[in-house]
Amino acid sequence: MHRKLKWFSVITTLVMLGVLLGGALVTKTDSGMGCGRSWPLCNGEWLPKEISSELIIELAHRLVSGSAAIFVLILAIWSWKVIGHKKETKTLAILSISFLLLQALIGAAAVLWPQSKFVLALHFGISLISFAAVFLLTLLIFEVDQKFDTNKLVIDKRMKKHIIGVTIYSYAVVYTGALVRHTEASLVCRDWPMCINGSFTLPNNMYQWIQMGHRLAAGLIFLWIAYIMLISLKHYKHQKVMYWGWIIAFVIVTLQVAAGAIVVITSLNIYFALAHALFISFLFGLLSYFLMLLTRNKDKTVEEAIENTSGSKVKSSEAIIH
């Protein structure tokens, strides 16, 4: 039973990634109206007669999103029954379903009625929360928390503030990135990192402000995660989940920034554009895991945790000797 659930959770997580990447592909290829103002049908037909690349992309995204709804519903119910004793399971199950349904409703509304670009930019972020919930459910199913012994994890107040702050801030970065896509501002600044030829002048219009605002937000989260990683390297050597977790987070955010730069340099290469969306999805999933770990945090300092760990090892050694 657990083995089948593990496989199903992995498949569901991959399907949710497909939803995220499919949505990004629809936006970047301007395929949102590929099926006209018709939903759930395509141009008012079950089997469209006139086929175009935009129609194929939009219809494929709808099919993947519909499949994801079924997969997530099954995973939520299955997880509730099998690992419902874990305190996060029920909350994550509800979040995964509710935000996926909200994402579908916003997507349908965008097709049926014209929406503001600023509202449409919420679409990716809402899907991202559902993906994060599914991802965390998968980690719980694989008992990752037990393997890392997270019940004994100790996070000091400074790290706690950083985790909460950078996770919330990452969502703002996601929104600004989605806004760049929906306002078609991806290439309004043809150079990188400055907007035009290394000039430090202020942006000339709203679209340049949106593009440069996203670059600034991405640069700040890169520096922030780099700083948190340095803290973890110095103070969390004895807690592997934090030590290696922030190293991985820094690698991901570096790849995400690099992909964003290459998108501009290559004039919106679709593969790097999708990689850009993929990396931010991974990063948000990891930050969400750190956020979940705060619920297992003990009210101690890191130094006390190290002392307790060392003391436990000494006692174990004494027991073995005797």
NORKA-V126458 format. One record per residue. N is the residue number from 1. RES is the residue in three letters. SS is DSSP state (helix for helix, strand for strand, loop for the rest). PSI is psi in whole degrees, 0 to 359 (none if undefined). Layout:
# NORKA-V126458
N/RES/SS/PSI + N/RES/SS/PSI
This chain:
# NORKA-V126458
1/MET/loop/311 + 2/HIS/helix/324 + 3/ARG/helix/318 + 4/LYS/helix/321 + 5/LEU/helix/322 + 6/LYS/helix/312 + 7/TRP/helix/318 + 8/PHE/helix/322 + 9/SER/helix/322 + 10/VAL/helix/315 + 11/ILE/helix/318 + 12/THR/helix/320 + 13/THR/helix/318 + 14/LEU/helix/322 + 15/VAL/helix/319 + 16/MET/helix/324 + 17/LEU/helix/322 + 18/GLY/helix/323 + 19/VAL/helix/314 + 20/LEU/helix/311 + 21/LEU/helix/325 + 22/GLY/helix/319 + 23/GLY/helix/319 + 24/ALA/helix/321 + 25/LEU/helix/319 + 26/VAL/helix/315 + 27/THR/helix/315 + 28/LYS/helix/333 + 29/THR/loop/4 + 30/ASP/loop/47 + 31/SER/loop/12 + 32/GLY/loop/328 + 33/MET/loop/24 + 34/GLY/loop/333 + 35/CYS/loop/15 + 36/GLY/loop/192 + 37/ARG/loop/64 + 38/SER/loop/131 + 39/TRP/loop/134 + 40/PRO/loop/353 + 41/LEU/loop/166 + 42/CYS/strand/113 + 43/ASN/loop/34 + 44/GLY/loop/11 + 45/GLU/strand/149 + 46/TRP/loop/319 + 47/LEU/loop/96 + 48/PRO/loop/141 + 49/LYS/loop/319 + 50/GLU/loop/114 + 51/ILE/loop/133 + 52/SER/loop/166 + 53/SER/helix/322 + 54/GLU/helix/321 + 55/LEU/helix/317 + 56/ILE/helix/315 + 57/ILE/helix/314 + 58/GLU/helix/316 + 59/LEU/helix/320 + 60/ALA/helix/319 + 61/HIS/helix/320 + 62/ARG/helix/320 + 63/LEU/helix/318 + 64/VAL/helix/318 + 65/SER/helix/320 + 66/GLY/helix/319 + 67/SER/helix/321 + 68/ALA/helix/322 + 69/ALA/helix/318 + 70/ILE/helix/313 + 71/PHE/helix/314 + 72/VAL/helix/320 + 73/LEU/helix/314 + 74/ILE/helix/316 + 75/LEU/helix/318 + 76/ALA/helix/314 + 77/ILE/helix/316 + 78/TRP/helix/314 + 79/SER/helix/320 + 80/TRP/helix/319 + 81/LYS/helix/321 + 82/VAL/helix/314 + 83/ILE/loop/30 + 84/GLY/loop/343 + 85/HIS/loop/341 + 86/LYS/loop/130 + 87/LYS/loop/333 + 88/GLU/loop/343 + 89/THR/helix/308 + 90/LYS/helix/320 + 91/THR/helix/315 + 92/LEU/helix/322 + 93/ALA/helix/316 + 94/ILE/helix/317 + 95/LEU/helix/317 + 96/SER/helix/318 + 97/ILE/helix/311 + 98/SER/helix/317 + 99/PHE/helix/332 + 100/LEU/helix/320 + 101/LEU/helix/320 + 102/LEU/helix/320 + 103/GLN/helix/318 + 104/ALA/helix/320 + 105/LEU/helix/317 + 106/ILE/helix/320 + 107/GLY/helix/318 + 108/ALA/helix/318 + 109/ALA/helix/323 + 110/ALA/helix/329 + 111/VAL/helix/316 + 112/LEU/helix/325 + 113/TRP/loop/139 + 114/PRO/loop/136 + 115/GLN/loop/154 + 116/SER/loop/144 + 117/LYS/helix/327 + 118/PHE/helix/332 + 119/VAL/helix/318 + 120/LEU/helix/330 + 121/ALA/loop/342 + 122/LEU/helix/341 + 123/HIS/helix/310 + 124/PHE/helix/318 + 125/GLY/helix/323 + 126/ILE/helix/318 + 127/SER/helix/325 + 128/LEU/helix/323 + 129/ILE/helix/319 + 130/SER/helix/318 + 131/PHE/helix/316 + 132/ALA/helix/320 + 133/ALA/helix/317 + 134/VAL/helix/318 + 135/PHE/helix/316 + 136/LEU/helix/323 + 137/LEU/helix/319 + 138/THR/helix/318 + 139/LEU/helix/322 + 140/LEU/helix/320 + 141/ILE/helix/322 + 142/PHE/loop/1 + 143/GLU/loop/39 + 144/VAL/helix/325 + 145/ASP/helix/325 + 146/GLN/helix/322 + 147/LYS/helix/326 + 148/PHE/loop/2 + 149/ASP/loop/48 + 150/THR/helix/346 + 151/ASN/helix/338 + 152/LYS/helix/7 + 153/LEU/loop/137 + 154/VAL/loop/123 + 155/ILE/loop/122 + 156/ASP/loop/170 + 157/LYS/helix/323 + 158/ARG/helix/312 + 159/MET/helix/323 + 160/LYS/helix/315 + 161/LYS/helix/320 + 162/HIS/helix/317 + 163/ILE/helix/311 + 164/ILE/helix/315 + 165/GLY/helix/313 + 166/VAL/helix/331 + 167/THR/helix/314 + 168/ILE/helix/317 + 169/TYR/helix/324 + 170/SER/helix/327 + 171/TYR/helix/325 + 172/ALA/helix/322 + 173/VAL/helix/318 + 174/VAL/helix/316 + 175/TYR/helix/316 + 176/THR/helix/325 + 177/GLY/helix/318 + 178/ALA/helix/324 + 179/LEU/helix/323 + 180/VAL/helix/316 + 181/ARG/helix/313 + 182/HIS/helix/333 + 183/THR/loop/4 + 184/GLU/loop/43 + 185/ALA/loop/14 + 186/SER/loop/325 + 187/LEU/loop/19 + 188/VAL/loop/336 + 189/CYS/loop/105 + 190/ARG/loop/353 + 191/ASP/loop/172 + 192/TRP/loop/136 + 193/PRO/loop/342 + 194/MET/loop/168 + 195/CYS/loop/312 + 196/ILE/loop/115 + 197/ASN/loop/40 + 198/GLY/loop/14 + 199/SER/loop/139 + 200/PHE/loop/15 + 201/THR/loop/157 + 202/LEU/loop/152 + 203/PRO/loop/151 + 204/ASN/loop/340 + 205/ASN/loop/177 + 206/MET/helix/321 + 207/TYR/helix/322 + 208/GLN/helix/324 + 209/TRP/helix/319 + 210/ILE/helix/315 + 211/GLN/helix/311 + 212/MET/helix/330 + 213/GLY/helix/320 + 214/HIS/helix/320 + 215/ARG/helix/318 + 216/LEU/helix/316 + 217/ALA/helix/318 + 218/ALA/helix/322 + 219/GLY/helix/321 + 220/LEU/helix/321 + 221/ILE/helix/330 + 222/PHE/helix/312 + 223/LEU/helix/322 + 224/TRP/helix/312 + 225/ILE/helix/326 + 226/ALA/helix/318 + 227/TYR/helix/317 + 228/ILE/helix/322 + 229/MET/helix/319 + 230/LEU/helix/321 + 231/ILE/helix/316 + 232/SER/helix/324 + 233/LEU/helix/329 + 234/LYS/helix/321 + 235/HIS/helix/351 + 236/TYR/loop/34 + 237/LYS/loop/332 + 238/HIS/loop/1 + 239/GLN/loop/95 + 240/LYS/helix/323 + 241/VAL/helix/325 + 242/MET/helix/317 + 243/TYR/helix/303 + 244/TRP/helix/331 + 245/GLY/helix/317 + 246/TRP/helix/335 + 247/ILE/helix/315 + 248/ILE/helix/319 + 249/ALA/helix/319 + 250/PHE/helix/321 + 251/VAL/helix/316 + 252/ILE/helix/314 + 253/VAL/helix/330 + 254/THR/helix/316 + 255/LEU/helix/323 + 256/GLN/helix/316 + 257/VAL/helix/317 + 258/ALA/helix/317 + 259/ALA/helix/320 + 260/GLY/helix/320 + 261/ALA/helix/317 + 262/ILE/helix/327 + 263/VAL/helix/317 + 264/VAL/helix/314 + 265/ILE/helix/323 + 266/THR/loop/11 + 267/SER/loop/54 + 268/LEU/loop/50 + 269/ASN/loop/126 + 270/ILE/helix/327 + 271/TYR/helix/317 + 272/PHE/helix/329 + 273/ALA/helix/318 + 274/LEU/helix/324 + 275/ALA/helix/322 + 276/HIS/helix/315 + 277/ALA/helix/324 + 278/LEU/helix/315 + 279/PHE/helix/320 + 280/ILE/helix/331 + 281/SER/helix/315 + 282/PHE/helix/316 + 283/LEU/helix/315 + 284/PHE/helix/323 + 285/GLY/helix/317 + 286/LEU/helix/316 + 287/LEU/helix/324 + 288/SER/helix/326 + 289/TYR/helix/317 + 290/PHE/helix/320 + 291/LEU/helix/321 + 292/MET/helix/325 + 293/LEU/helix/336 + 294/LEU/helix/334 + 295/THR/helix/343 + 296/ARG/helix/5 + 297/ASN/loop/138 + 298/LYS/loop/151 + 299/ASP/loop/67 + 300/LYS/loop/168 + 301/THR/loop/164 + 302/VAL/helix/321 + 303/GLU/helix/321 + 304/GLU/helix/323 + 305/ALA/helix/319 + 306/ILE/helix/318 + 307/GLU/helix/318 + 308/ASN/helix/320 + 309/THR/helix/315 + 310/SER/helix/319 + 311/GLY/helix/321 + 312/SER/helix/321 + 313/LYS/helix/320 + 314/VAL/helix/316 + 315/LYS/helix/320 + 316/SER/helix/319 + 317/SER/helix/319 + 318/GLU/helix/321 + 319/ALA/helix/320 + 320/ILE/helix/320 + 321/ILE/helix/316 + 322/HIS/loop/none
